[in-house]
Amino acid sequence: MNEDAVHIDIDLHAQRLVLLDGQDHEIKAYDVSTAAKGAGEFEGSHQTPRGAHRIRAKIGADAPVGTVFKGRRPTGEIYSPELAKAAPRTDWILSRILWLCGEEVGRNRLGGMDTMRRFIYIHGAADTAVMGKPGSIGCIRMTNSDVIDLFERVEAGTKVLIHE
């Protein structure tokens, strides 16, 4: 591994995302919320995939805090209590998106278990989303300020390990 390369470790049990330097020293740790249905790799499972991943794409640079994304595109809306009330069951994708792709063929890449084709992201969430406990439909949710901070610290290609 490149000694200077930052990488991400996501612990599903602890509901923590840790940004590490090339010597595995912690740079910053964040509380997250992963899938309410636990860990799993299969399409349609609404579970968070495990294993080695990379950040495939960074989406939303310079977007205002609370920007609402659908299909990885900003809708022109900014999250608000009124918007939340109008769509109470929405798992909001806000502020920034770090789109993940699996690195392990047969585990999280290709076939019915492809992380990228499942649209698994690290993304901002509504302020009502509780961090530190599972609650998403597969993605890794963060507070908007935390996902913006992480977004600024990583590049496309950054390694991400998701484990229990």
PyMOL CGO cylinders between C-alpha atoms (Angstrom):
from pymol import cmd
from pymol.cgo import CYLINDER

trace = [
    CYLINDER, 0.00, 0.00, 0.00, 1.18, 3.53, -0.73, 0.3, 1, 1, 1, 1, 1, 1,
    CYLINDER, 1.18, 3.53, -0.73, 2.39, 4.85, 2.62, 0.3, 1, 1, 1, 1, 1, 1,
    CYLINDER, 2.39, 4.85, 2.62, 0.71, 8.19, 1.93, 0.3, 1, 1, 1, 1, 1, 1,
    CYLINDER, 0.71, 8.19, 1.93, -2.62, 6.73, 0.79, 0.3, 1, 1, 1, 1, 1, 1,
    CYLINDER, -2.62, 6.73, 0.79, -5.54, 7.45, 3.04, 0.3, 1, 1, 1, 1, 1, 1,
    CYLINDER, -5.54, 7.45, 3.04, -8.14, 4.70, 3.30, 0.3, 1, 1, 1, 1, 1, 1,
    CYLINDER, -8.14, 4.70, 3.30, -11.45, 4.11, 5.02, 0.3, 1, 1, 1, 1, 1, 1,
    CYLINDER, -11.45, 4.11, 5.02, -12.45, 1.42, 7.50, 0.3, 1, 1, 1, 1, 1, 1,
    CYLINDER, -12.45, 1.42, 7.50, -16.18, 0.95, 8.19, 0.3, 1, 1, 1, 1, 1, 1,
    CYLINDER, -16.18, 0.95, 8.19, -17.10, -1.20, 11.17, 0.3, 1, 1, 1, 1, 1, 1,
    CYLINDER, -17.10, -1.20, 11.17, -20.74, -2.29, 10.87, 0.3, 1, 1, 1, 1, 1, 1,
    CYLINDER, -20.74, -2.29, 10.87, -20.93, -3.51, 14.46, 0.3, 1, 1, 1, 1, 1, 1,
    CYLINDER, -20.93, -3.51, 14.46, -19.56, -0.25, 15.90, 0.3, 1, 1, 1, 1, 1, 1,
    CYLINDER, -19.56, -0.25, 15.90, -21.37, 1.93, 13.30, 0.3, 1, 1, 1, 1, 1, 1,
    CYLINDER, -21.37, 1.93, 13.30, -18.12, 3.86, 12.81, 0.3, 1, 1, 1, 1, 1, 1,
    CYLINDER, -18.12, 3.86, 12.81, -16.24, 5.05, 9.77, 0.3, 1, 1, 1, 1, 1, 1,
    CYLINDER, -16.24, 5.05, 9.77, -12.55, 5.75, 10.37, 0.3, 1, 1, 1, 1, 1, 1,
    CYLINDER, -12.55, 5.75, 10.37, -10.30, 7.59, 7.94, 0.3, 1, 1, 1, 1, 1, 1,
    CYLINDER, -10.30, 7.59, 7.94, -6.76, 6.22, 8.21, 0.3, 1, 1, 1, 1, 1, 1,
    CYLINDER, -6.76, 6.22, 8.21, -3.40, 7.29, 6.86, 0.3, 1, 1, 1, 1, 1, 1,
    CYLINDER, -3.40, 7.29, 6.86, -0.95, 5.01, 5.03, 0.3, 1, 1, 1, 1, 1, 1,
    CYLINDER, -0.95, 5.01, 5.03, 0.37, 3.63, 8.34, 0.3, 1, 1, 1, 1, 1, 1,
    CYLINDER, 0.37, 3.63, 8.34, -3.14, 2.88, 9.63, 0.3, 1, 1, 1, 1, 1, 1,
    CYLINDER, -3.14, 2.88, 9.63, -3.11, 5.81, 12.06, 0.3, 1, 1, 1, 1, 1, 1,
    CYLINDER, -3.11, 5.81, 12.06, -6.52, 7.38, 12.63, 0.3, 1, 1, 1, 1, 1, 1,
    CYLINDER, -6.52, 7.38, 12.63, -7.00, 10.75, 10.96, 0.3, 1, 1, 1, 1, 1, 1,
    CYLINDER, -7.00, 10.75, 10.96, -10.67, 11.13, 11.87, 0.3, 1, 1, 1, 1, 1, 1,
    CYLINDER, -10.67, 11.13, 11.87, -13.58, 8.94, 13.03, 0.3, 1, 1, 1, 1, 1, 1,
    CYLINDER, -13.58, 8.94, 13.03, -17.26, 9.47, 12.31, 0.3, 1, 1, 1, 1, 1, 1,
    CYLINDER, -17.26, 9.47, 12.31, -20.48, 7.88, 13.57, 0.3, 1, 1, 1, 1, 1, 1,
    CYLINDER, -20.48, 7.88, 13.57, -22.49, 6.42, 10.70, 0.3, 1, 1, 1, 1, 1, 1,
    CYLINDER, -22.49, 6.42, 10.70, -25.75, 4.57, 10.09, 0.3, 1, 1, 1, 1, 1, 1,
    CYLINDER, -25.75, 4.57, 10.09, -25.64, 1.46, 7.92, 0.3, 1, 1, 1, 1, 1, 1,
    CYLINDER, -25.64, 1.46, 7.92, -28.41, -0.91, 6.83, 0.3, 1, 1, 1, 1, 1, 1,
    CYLINDER, -28.41, -0.91, 6.83, -31.25, -1.66, 9.23, 0.3, 1, 1, 1, 1, 1, 1,
    CYLINDER, -31.25, -1.66, 9.23, -31.27, -5.19, 7.77, 0.3, 1, 1, 1, 1, 1, 1,
    CYLINDER, -31.27, -5.19, 7.77, -27.58, -5.76, 8.56, 0.3, 1, 1, 1, 1, 1, 1,
    CYLINDER, -27.58, -5.76, 8.56, -24.80, -6.94, 6.28, 0.3, 1, 1, 1, 1, 1, 1,
    CYLINDER, -24.80, -6.94, 6.28, -25.30, -8.66, 2.95, 0.3, 1, 1, 1, 1, 1, 1,
    CYLINDER, -25.30, -8.66, 2.95, -24.19, -8.40, -0.62, 0.3, 1, 1, 1, 1, 1, 1,
    CYLINDER, -24.19, -8.40, -0.62, -27.18, -9.41, -2.75, 0.3, 1, 1, 1, 1, 1, 1,
    CYLINDER, -27.18, -9.41, -2.75, -29.17, -7.05, -4.93, 0.3, 1, 1, 1, 1, 1, 1,
    CYLINDER, -29.17, -7.05, -4.93, -32.54, -6.23, -3.39, 0.3, 1, 1, 1, 1, 1, 1,
    CYLINDER, -32.54, -6.23, -3.39, -31.42, -7.23, 0.11, 0.3, 1, 1, 1, 1, 1, 1,
    CYLINDER, -31.42, -7.23, 0.11, -31.35, -3.65, 1.47, 0.3, 1, 1, 1, 1, 1, 1,
    CYLINDER, -31.35, -3.65, 1.47, -28.20, -4.69, 3.35, 0.3, 1, 1, 1, 1, 1, 1,
    CYLINDER, -28.20, -4.69, 3.35, -24.76, -3.07, 3.51, 0.3, 1, 1, 1, 1, 1, 1,
    CYLINDER, -24.76, -3.07, 3.51, -22.16, -4.99, 1.46, 0.3, 1, 1, 1, 1, 1, 1,
    CYLINDER, -22.16, -4.99, 1.46, -18.96, -6.18, 3.14, 0.3, 1, 1, 1, 1, 1, 1,
    CYLINDER, -18.96, -6.18, 3.14, -15.43, -6.50, 1.86, 0.3, 1, 1, 1, 1, 1, 1,
    CYLINDER, -15.43, -6.50, 1.86, -12.93, -4.43, -0.09, 0.3, 1, 1, 1, 1, 1, 1,
    CYLINDER, -12.93, -4.43, -0.09, -14.30, -1.48, -2.04, 0.3, 1, 1, 1, 1, 1, 1,
    CYLINDER, -14.30, -1.48, -2.04, -13.09, 1.73, -3.66, 0.3, 1, 1, 1, 1, 1, 1,
    CYLINDER, -13.09, 1.73, -3.66, -14.68, 5.12, -4.06, 0.3, 1, 1, 1, 1, 1, 1,
    CYLINDER, -14.68, 5.12, -4.06, -15.77, 4.99, -7.69, 0.3, 1, 1, 1, 1, 1, 1,
    CYLINDER, -15.77, 4.99, -7.69, -16.96, 8.58, -7.96, 0.3, 1, 1, 1, 1, 1, 1,
    CYLINDER, -16.96, 8.58, -7.96, -17.31, 11.73, -5.89, 0.3, 1, 1, 1, 1, 1, 1,
    CYLINDER, -17.31, 11.73, -5.89, -20.57, 13.55, -6.58, 0.3, 1, 1, 1, 1, 1, 1,
    CYLINDER, -20.57, 13.55, -6.58, -21.76, 16.93, -5.35, 0.3, 1, 1, 1, 1, 1, 1,
    CYLINDER, -21.76, 16.93, -5.35, -18.60, 18.99, -4.92, 0.3, 1, 1, 1, 1, 1, 1,
    CYLINDER, -18.60, 18.99, -4.92, -19.55, 22.56, -3.95, 0.3, 1, 1, 1, 1, 1, 1,
    CYLINDER, -19.55, 22.56, -3.95, -23.28, 21.73, -3.72, 0.3, 1, 1, 1, 1, 1, 1,
    CYLINDER, -23.28, 21.73, -3.72, -25.02, 23.60, -0.89, 0.3, 1, 1, 1, 1, 1, 1,
    CYLINDER, -25.02, 23.60, -0.89, -25.43, 21.72, 2.39, 0.3, 1, 1, 1, 1, 1, 1,
    CYLINDER, -25.43, 21.72, 2.39, -28.66, 19.73, 2.28, 0.3, 1, 1, 1, 1, 1, 1,
    CYLINDER, -28.66, 19.73, 2.28, -28.81, 19.46, -1.52, 0.3, 1, 1, 1, 1, 1, 1,
    CYLINDER, -28.81, 19.46, -1.52, -31.23, 16.65, -2.41, 0.3, 1, 1, 1, 1, 1, 1,
    CYLINDER, -31.23, 16.65, -2.41, -29.94, 14.05, -4.90, 0.3, 1, 1, 1, 1, 1, 1,
    CYLINDER, -29.94, 14.05, -4.90, -31.98, 11.59, -6.94, 0.3, 1, 1, 1, 1, 1, 1,
    CYLINDER, -31.98, 11.59, -6.94, -30.23, 9.30, -9.40, 0.3, 1, 1, 1, 1, 1, 1,
    CYLINDER, -30.23, 9.30, -9.40, -26.95, 10.98, -8.38, 0.3, 1, 1, 1, 1, 1, 1,
    CYLINDER, -26.95, 10.98, -8.38, -28.18, 14.33, -9.70, 0.3, 1, 1, 1, 1, 1, 1,
    CYLINDER, -28.18, 14.33, -9.70, -29.18, 17.37, -7.65, 0.3, 1, 1, 1, 1, 1, 1,
    CYLINDER, -29.18, 17.37, -7.65, -32.94, 17.95, -7.80, 0.3, 1, 1, 1, 1, 1, 1,
    CYLINDER, -32.94, 17.95, -7.80, -32.64, 21.69, -7.16, 0.3, 1, 1, 1, 1, 1, 1,
    CYLINDER, -32.64, 21.69, -7.16, -34.18, 21.21, -3.71, 0.3, 1, 1, 1, 1, 1, 1,
    CYLINDER, -34.18, 21.21, -3.71, -32.57, 21.76, -0.33, 0.3, 1, 1, 1, 1, 1, 1,
    CYLINDER, -32.57, 21.76, -0.33, -33.70, 19.42, 2.45, 0.3, 1, 1, 1, 1, 1, 1,
    CYLINDER, -33.70, 19.42, 2.45, -36.11, 21.05, 4.90, 0.3, 1, 1, 1, 1, 1, 1,
    CYLINDER, -36.11, 21.05, 4.90, -38.68, 19.94, 7.49, 0.3, 1, 1, 1, 1, 1, 1,
    CYLINDER, -38.68, 19.94, 7.49, -41.41, 20.81, 4.97, 0.3, 1, 1, 1, 1, 1, 1,
    CYLINDER, -41.41, 20.81, 4.97, -39.84, 18.58, 2.31, 0.3, 1, 1, 1, 1, 1, 1,
    CYLINDER, -39.84, 18.58, 2.31, -39.45, 15.78, 4.87, 0.3, 1, 1, 1, 1, 1, 1,
    CYLINDER, -39.45, 15.78, 4.87, -43.11, 16.10, 5.87, 0.3, 1, 1, 1, 1, 1, 1,
    CYLINDER, -43.11, 16.10, 5.87, -44.18, 15.87, 2.22, 0.3, 1, 1, 1, 1, 1, 1,
    CYLINDER, -44.18, 15.87, 2.22, -42.17, 12.63, 1.74, 0.3, 1, 1, 1, 1, 1, 1,
    CYLINDER, -42.17, 12.63, 1.74, -41.98, 10.97, 5.18, 0.3, 1, 1, 1, 1, 1, 1,
    CYLINDER, -41.98, 10.97, 5.18, -40.66, 7.57, 4.03, 0.3, 1, 1, 1, 1, 1, 1,
    CYLINDER, -40.66, 7.57, 4.03, -37.79, 8.87, 1.92, 0.3, 1, 1, 1, 1, 1, 1,
    CYLINDER, -37.79, 8.87, 1.92, -34.25, 7.73, 2.71, 0.3, 1, 1, 1, 1, 1, 1,
    CYLINDER, -34.25, 7.73, 2.71, -32.74, 11.09, 1.78, 0.3, 1, 1, 1, 1, 1, 1,
    CYLINDER, -32.74, 11.09, 1.78, -29.45, 11.32, -0.12, 0.3, 1, 1, 1, 1, 1, 1,
    CYLINDER, -29.45, 11.32, -0.12, -28.08, 14.74, 0.75, 0.3, 1, 1, 1, 1, 1, 1,
    CYLINDER, -28.08, 14.74, 0.75, -25.09, 17.07, 0.35, 0.3, 1, 1, 1, 1, 1, 1,
    CYLINDER, -25.09, 17.07, 0.35, -22.43, 14.68, -1.07, 0.3, 1, 1, 1, 1, 1, 1,
    CYLINDER, -22.43, 14.68, -1.07, -22.17, 11.17, -2.52, 0.3, 1, 1, 1, 1, 1, 1,
    CYLINDER, -22.17, 11.17, -2.52, -19.17, 8.85, -2.45, 0.3, 1, 1, 1, 1, 1, 1,
    CYLINDER, -19.17, 8.85, -2.45, -20.25, 6.04, -4.81, 0.3, 1, 1, 1, 1, 1, 1,
    CYLINDER, -20.25, 6.04, -4.81, -18.67, 2.70, -3.92, 0.3, 1, 1, 1, 1, 1, 1,
    CYLINDER, -18.67, 2.70, -3.92, -17.62, -0.17, -6.18, 0.3, 1, 1, 1, 1, 1, 1,
    CYLINDER, -17.62, -0.17, -6.18, -16.71, -3.62, -4.97, 0.3, 1, 1, 1, 1, 1, 1,
    CYLINDER, -16.71, -3.62, -4.97, -13.24, -5.04, -5.49, 0.3, 1, 1, 1, 1, 1, 1,
    CYLINDER, -13.24, -5.04, -5.49, -13.95, -8.74, -4.83, 0.3, 1, 1, 1, 1, 1, 1,
    CYLINDER, -13.95, -8.74, -4.83, -15.42, -10.69, -7.76, 0.3, 1, 1, 1, 1, 1, 1,
    CYLINDER, -15.42, -10.69, -7.76, -18.01, -13.13, -6.45, 0.3, 1, 1, 1, 1, 1, 1,
    CYLINDER, -18.01, -13.13, -6.45, -18.46, -11.21, -3.19, 0.3, 1, 1, 1, 1, 1, 1,
    CYLINDER, -18.46, -11.21, -3.19, -19.27, -7.58, -4.00, 0.3, 1, 1, 1, 1, 1, 1,
    CYLINDER, -19.27, -7.58, -4.00, -18.45, -7.23, -7.68, 0.3, 1, 1, 1, 1, 1, 1,
    CYLINDER, -18.45, -7.23, -7.68, -20.33, -8.53, -10.72, 0.3, 1, 1, 1, 1, 1, 1,
    CYLINDER, -20.33, -8.53, -10.72, -23.44, -10.69, -10.83, 0.3, 1, 1, 1, 1, 1, 1,
    CYLINDER, -23.44, -10.69, -10.83, -26.28, -10.21, -8.37, 0.3, 1, 1, 1, 1, 1, 1,
    CYLINDER, -26.28, -10.21, -8.37, -24.01, -8.77, -5.70, 0.3, 1, 1, 1, 1, 1, 1,
    CYLINDER, -24.01, -8.77, -5.70, -22.36, -5.81, -7.42, 0.3, 1, 1, 1, 1, 1, 1,
    CYLINDER, -22.36, -5.81, -7.42, -22.01, -2.91, -4.98, 0.3, 1, 1, 1, 1, 1, 1,
    CYLINDER, -22.01, -2.91, -4.98, -21.83, -0.30, -7.71, 0.3, 1, 1, 1, 1, 1, 1,
    CYLINDER, -21.83, -0.30, -7.71, -24.88, -1.60, -9.57, 0.3, 1, 1, 1, 1, 1, 1,
    CYLINDER, -24.88, -1.60, -9.57, -26.70, -1.68, -6.22, 0.3, 1, 1, 1, 1, 1, 1,
    CYLINDER, -26.70, -1.68, -6.22, -25.99, 2.07, -5.94, 0.3, 1, 1, 1, 1, 1, 1,
    CYLINDER, -25.99, 2.07, -5.94, -24.32, 1.80, -2.55, 0.3, 1, 1, 1, 1, 1, 1,
    CYLINDER, -24.32, 1.80, -2.55, -23.02, 5.17, -1.39, 0.3, 1, 1, 1, 1, 1, 1,
    CYLINDER, -23.02, 5.17, -1.39, -21.54, 6.98, 1.56, 0.3, 1, 1, 1, 1, 1, 1,
    CYLINDER, -21.54, 6.98, 1.56, -23.85, 9.99, 1.68, 0.3, 1, 1, 1, 1, 1, 1,
    CYLINDER, -23.85, 9.99, 1.68, -25.36, 12.74, 3.80, 0.3, 1, 1, 1, 1, 1, 1,
    CYLINDER, -25.36, 12.74, 3.80, -28.67, 12.11, 5.55, 0.3, 1, 1, 1, 1, 1, 1,
    CYLINDER, -28.67, 12.11, 5.55, -31.59, 13.99, 7.04, 0.3, 1, 1, 1, 1, 1, 1,
    CYLINDER, -31.59, 13.99, 7.04, -30.96, 15.52, 10.46, 0.3, 1, 1, 1, 1, 1, 1,
    CYLINDER, -30.96, 15.52, 10.46, -33.60, 13.12, 11.83, 0.3, 1, 1, 1, 1, 1, 1,
    CYLINDER, -33.60, 13.12, 11.83, -31.45, 10.09, 10.83, 0.3, 1, 1, 1, 1, 1, 1,
    CYLINDER, -31.45, 10.09, 10.83, -29.83, 8.67, 13.96, 0.3, 1, 1, 1, 1, 1, 1,
    CYLINDER, -29.83, 8.67, 13.96, -26.09, 8.04, 13.65, 0.3, 1, 1, 1, 1, 1, 1,
    CYLINDER, -26.09, 8.04, 13.65, -24.43, 5.22, 15.59, 0.3, 1, 1, 1, 1, 1, 1,
    CYLINDER, -24.43, 5.22, 15.59, -27.21, 2.74, 14.90, 0.3, 1, 1, 1, 1, 1, 1,
    CYLINDER, -27.21, 2.74, 14.90, -28.38, 0.90, 11.77, 0.3, 1, 1, 1, 1, 1, 1,
    CYLINDER, -28.38, 0.90, 11.77, -31.21, 2.53, 9.84, 0.3, 1, 1, 1, 1, 1, 1,
    CYLINDER, -31.21, 2.53, 9.84, -30.46, 2.84, 6.12, 0.3, 1, 1, 1, 1, 1, 1,
    CYLINDER, -30.46, 2.84, 6.12, -31.60, 0.69, 3.21, 0.3, 1, 1, 1, 1, 1, 1,
    CYLINDER, -31.60, 0.69, 3.21, -28.02, -0.36, 2.37, 0.3, 1, 1, 1, 1, 1, 1,
    CYLINDER, -28.02, -0.36, 2.37, -25.91, 2.78, 2.12, 0.3, 1, 1, 1, 1, 1, 1,
    CYLINDER, -25.91, 2.78, 2.12, -23.63, 4.29, 4.72, 0.3, 1, 1, 1, 1, 1, 1,
    CYLINDER, -23.63, 4.29, 4.72, -25.30, 7.43, 6.04, 0.3, 1, 1, 1, 1, 1, 1,
    CYLINDER, -25.30, 7.43, 6.04, -23.43, 10.30, 7.66, 0.3, 1, 1, 1, 1, 1, 1,
    CYLINDER, -23.43, 10.30, 7.66, -24.42, 13.71, 8.98, 0.3, 1, 1, 1, 1, 1, 1,
    CYLINDER, -24.42, 13.71, 8.98, -24.17, 16.34, 6.28, 0.3, 1, 1, 1, 1, 1, 1,
    CYLINDER, -24.17, 16.34, 6.28, -21.25, 18.13, 7.95, 0.3, 1, 1, 1, 1, 1, 1,
    CYLINDER, -21.25, 18.13, 7.95, -19.38, 14.83, 8.36, 0.3, 1, 1, 1, 1, 1, 1,
    CYLINDER, -19.38, 14.83, 8.36, -19.88, 13.66, 4.78, 0.3, 1, 1, 1, 1, 1, 1,
    CYLINDER, -19.88, 13.66, 4.78, -18.72, 17.05, 3.47, 0.3, 1, 1, 1, 1, 1, 1,
    CYLINDER, -18.72, 17.05, 3.47, -15.64, 16.83, 5.70, 0.3, 1, 1, 1, 1, 1, 1,
    CYLINDER, -15.64, 16.83, 5.70, -14.87, 13.28, 4.51, 0.3, 1, 1, 1, 1, 1, 1,
    CYLINDER, -14.87, 13.28, 4.51, -15.55, 14.23, 0.87, 0.3, 1, 1, 1, 1, 1, 1,
    CYLINDER, -15.55, 14.23, 0.87, -12.86, 16.92, 1.09, 0.3, 1, 1, 1, 1, 1, 1,
    CYLINDER, -12.86, 16.92, 1.09, -10.30, 14.47, 2.55, 0.3, 1, 1, 1, 1, 1, 1,
    CYLINDER, -10.30, 14.47, 2.55, -10.58, 11.61, 0.00, 0.3, 1, 1, 1, 1, 1, 1,
    CYLINDER, -10.58, 11.61, 0.00, -10.21, 11.09, -3.72, 0.3, 1, 1, 1, 1, 1, 1,
    CYLINDER, -10.21, 11.09, -3.72, -11.87, 8.78, -6.23, 0.3, 1, 1, 1, 1, 1, 1,
    CYLINDER, -11.87, 8.78, -6.23, -10.00, 5.49, -5.94, 0.3, 1, 1, 1, 1, 1, 1,
    CYLINDER, -10.00, 5.49, -5.94, -9.68, 5.63, -2.16, 0.3, 1, 1, 1, 1, 1, 1,
    CYLINDER, -9.68, 5.63, -2.16, -9.84, 2.12, -0.65, 0.3, 1, 1, 1, 1, 1, 1,
    CYLINDER, -9.84, 2.12, -0.65, -12.79, 1.32, 1.63, 0.3, 1, 1, 1, 1, 1, 1,
    CYLINDER, -12.79, 1.32, 1.63, -13.03, -1.79, 3.79, 0.3, 1, 1, 1, 1, 1, 1,
    CYLINDER, -13.03, -1.79, 3.79, -16.49, -2.66, 5.19, 0.3, 1, 1, 1, 1, 1, 1,
    CYLINDER, -16.49, -2.66, 5.19, -16.61, -5.35, 7.88, 0.3, 1, 1, 1, 1, 1, 1,
    CYLINDER, -16.61, -5.35, 7.88, -18.50, -6.60, 10.93, 0.3, 1, 1, 1, 1, 1, 1,
]
cmd.load_cgo(trace, "trace")
